Amino acid sequence: MDKLRVDKWLWAIRFYKTRTAATKACEAGRVKKDADKLKASSKISVGETLICRINQIQRTIVVKKLIEKRVGAPIAQECYDDLTPPEDLLIPKLKSSFLLPNAHREKGLGRPTKKDRRDIDKFDDLNEELED
């Protein structure tokens, strides 16, 4: 096997829980090869570099081995090299813990009021400005 569908491979290496999720990510333009968006049916081969955006993290991976079937995590990790810098993997944790410390709403408080909603939107706008 020298070529394989990108959605099938991303599902097999456990980047996405379902093959449908991998297909939707490709359709949404979250999977790229050389700055070109890939369709789910695009074929990949060993040695190619893919850029996948998963949960606000842009991960750069190099295909080492092609597999069709979903396998355990230790075996799946042998099929790719992750070139993503370690500090990029911490972004969602930092964002949730430092930039949004009050984003958690206590259980039982119900829906936010109109004033609460405006405050939340104002806070979100401030966070977007800080990210840029």
GIHULIN-V716729 format. One record per pair of residues at least 6 apart in sequence whose C-alpha atoms are under 6 Angstrom apart, sorted by the first residue. I is the first residue (numbers start at 0). J is the second residue. D is the distance in Angstrom with one decimal. If there is no record, write none. Layout:
((I;J;D) (I;J;D))
This chain:
((1;44;5.9) (2;42;5.7) (2;43;5.4) (2;44;4.8) (3;42;5.1) (3;43;5.5) (4;40;5.3) (4;41;5.5) (4;42;4.6) (5;39;5.8) (5;41;5.8) (5;42;5.9) (5;43;6.0) (6;21;5.1) (6;22;5.4) (6;39;5.1) (10;18;5.3) (11;68;5.6) (11;69;4.0) (12;75;4.6) (15;21;5.7) (22;39;5.2) (25;37;6.0) (25;38;5.4) (25;39;5.3) (28;36;5.4) (29;51;5.7) (29;52;5.1) (30;37;5.9) (30;50;5.7) (30;51;4.6) (31;37;5.4) (31;49;5.7) (31;50;5.1) (32;49;4.9) (45;62;5.1) (45;63;5.4) (45;64;5.9) (46;62;5.2) (47;61;5.7) (47;62;5.6) (48;60;5.7) (48;61;4.4) (49;59;5.8) (49;60;5.3) (50;58;5.6) (50;59;4.6) (51;57;5.7) (51;58;5.2) (58;83;5.2) (59;82;5.2) (59;83;5.2) (60;80;5.5) (60;81;4.6) (60;82;5.7) (61;79;5.5) (61;80;5.1) (62;79;4.8) (63;78;5.0) (63;79;4.8) (64;78;4.6))
